[in-house]
Structures are given as C-alpha cells and as structure tokens.
Amino acid sequence: MNVLRTPDERFENLLDYPFEPNYVEIDDQLRIHYVDEGSKNAEVILMMHGQPTWSYLYRNMIPPLLKAGFRCVAPDLVGYGRSDKPTEASDYTYQNQINWLTKWLLSIDLKDITLYCQDWGSLIGLRIAIEHQERFNRIVLANGSLPTGFETERWPNLMKPFFRWVNLTKVLSKKKSYSKYNYIFPAYVSWAIQGGTTRKLSEEELNAYEAPFPEDEFLIGPQIMPSRVPMLRDNLESKNNDAARAKYKKWTKPFLTAFSTQDLTFKGAHIWWQNYVPGAATVKHKMIRRAAHFLQDDKPVEIAEGIIDFIKNNP
C-alpha cells in the first residue's frame, strides 16, 4: 500500500486546536493520528468524525468535557486529518475503515467508553461498538445511522440529495474530469462543511479543515467514501449492517440520540433507533435546535453538556 503523509507544518497554529498529536502504526505501514486529552484513568469519551472532516471538528467540545473530568479521545479516520492517506481508491472500503479503527482502538486498549459518533463516524463506530461491547458503556448517536438500503427503498425522494452528492464526488474523482474540476479541490472540503452548518465559519476555521489536503492527491478518501455508503440492498455492507442492526436489538446499555433539527442527511433516523434499541427506551433523547449536519460546529457546548448529563444520569 502506498500512502501519503501530510506535512506537520500544515497543522501548526490552527485556531482552537492546541492538542498534542498522538500516533499508532498499524499493519506495519499505516499511521493513525488521534487526540488524547485528560487523565488516562478517567472515563473515555470517544469522538468519531465523518466526511470530510477530521478531529478538528471536536475542538470546541473537548474543553468542557475535560473540565468535567473525562478523557477525550478523537481519532482521524485513515485518509483524513493527520492520519496517513492511501493513494489508491480501492484501499478505501467500508470494511477497511472498520478494520483500521478497530486495530487502533485495541492497540491503545480503550475501555469504559462512551461513544459519540456522527456521519461516517457512526457507520464505523456503531459497527465497532457492537462487536466489542465489553469496551463500551454507552452510545450517543448524532446525525448518523447504519444504512442498509432499506432507506432507499422506503424513502426514495428523501435519498435523492444524497445520491446527487455521491455522483458529484464520483465525477470529480475521475481522472479525465478531475483536471477539469480541480479548482474545486480542496475547496470542496470547505464547501461541504460550510454547507452543513448553520453558522458562518471563519476563514481560519475553513483553512484548518483544508489543512490535511495540501494537494489534490491527498483527497482520495473524501472523494471516494461517499460512494462507499451502502445505499442499495445488494451491497455486501448492507448485509453486514443488517447483521449489526440485529445485534442492537439486544443492546440494553444506555443509548442516546442527539440529532439536529436542520440536518437532511439522516433526517428521521433517530426515531428508528429510539424505537429499536432497548437501551434507548429509558433515555431522554435530545434534539439540537438551530444546528445542521455538523452540529459539533454549530452547538459544541450544548452537545458537550448533554453528554455530561447523559453520563451522570446513566452511570
């Protein structure tokens, strides 16, 4: 596997991101970066990001969680942030992302975890949590799910915007079209994140989100991962997600949904999870108002306080 590594200087003096880098190397060649703040003896809040963000997404949630006494851990998915970036699109499969993050989690031996996951962080995090239940105490699901293709069959009109987005990234990732549209990258990252927030991000913040991608060839992950979402029933990962969902029907540990009112990507998914997971039955679920898909940027302190209350009320 050939990989690229974003130069360290790209991450110097980023706004509100003072965290020291931590790395784990897996498969003897692939380096995964993660934020790890707080006491190693404290309960862990594992924060998993999605597309096309990185651990910078959690910069404003980490301080209040640290103040409350938690250990905050936020990895960068392979292909994102300070983690290594394979150069072949074929390397970026759903199962590979699960395998890579599982190896990372086991290598640093995380336990007593409250998982907070959103977007692709939920597609990966929910799969890891259900396969390693002994390490996870609670789950907070925010603007995410485990797609199986059922959604496409049941709500085809609702899914049309997502498919248009997937088709756009496919066009931009084809070499013949890539040069034609290369002025969009890495501005695509800023466009996607700003389009998924209700507040206007500063130029410094948008530059920080673009920092992992100094040149077009670093962007293979963000380009290809939207098309890896299993939105058709004949997809192998649809079947794997079906199997994972079946296991969640027996999940009795606390399970909180904290979706935002202005997110269109996973609109309505919270209701399904609330009705499906036994551990969600006795939890007071949250709706984050005046927030869009990237609610961590819109309402970071409100979300952090919600996590703290959730843990306090569900020891």
C-alpha positions, 0 to 999 in steps of 0.5 A: 500500500502506498500512502501519503503523509501530510506535512506537520507544518500544515497543522501548526497554529490552527485556531482552537486546536492546541492538542498534542498529536498522538500516533499508532502504526498499524499493519506495519505501514499505516499511521493513525493520528488521534487526540488524547486529552485528560487523565488516562484513568478517567472515563473515555469519551470517544469522538468519531468524525465523518466526511470530510472532516477530521478531529478538528471538528471536536475542538470546541467540545473537548474543553468542557468535557475535560473540565468535567473530568473525562478523557477525550479521545478523537481519532482521524479516520485513515485518509483524513486529518493527520492520519496517513492517506492511501493513494489508491481508491480501492484501499478505501472500503467500508470494511477497511475503515472498520478494520483500521479503527478497530486495530487502533482502538485495541492497540491503545486498549480503550475501555469504559467508553462512551461513544459519540459518533456522527456521519461516517463516524457512526457507520464505523463506530456503531459497527465497532461498538457492537462487536466489542461491547465489553469496551463500551458503556454507552452510545450517543448517536448524532446525525448518523445511522447504519444504512442498509438500503432499506432507506432507499427503498422506503424513502426514495425522494428523501435519498435523492440529495444524497445520491446527487452528492455521491455522483458529484464526488464520483465525477470529480474523482475521475481522472479525465474530469478531475483536471477539469474540476480541480479548482474545486479541490480542496475547496470542496472540503470547505464547501461541504462543511460550510454547507452543513452548518448553520453558522458562518465559519471563519476563514481560519476555521475553513483553512484548518479543515483544508489543512490535511489536503495540501494537494489534490492527491491527498483527497482520495478518501473524501472523494471516494467514501461517499460512494462507499455508503451502502445505499442499495440492498445488494451491497455486501455492507448492507448485509453486514449492517443488517447483521449489526442492526440485529445485534442492537436489538439486544443492546440494553446499555444506555443509548442516546440520540442527539440529532439536529433539527436542520440536518437532511442527511439522516433526517428521521433516523433517530426515531428508528433507533429510539424505537429499536434499541432497548437501551434507548427506551429509558433515555431522554433523547435530545434534539439540537435546535438551530444546528445542521449536519455538523452540529459539533460546529454549530452547538459544541457546548450544548452537545458537550453538556448533554453528554455530561448529563447523559453520563451522570444520569446513566452511570 
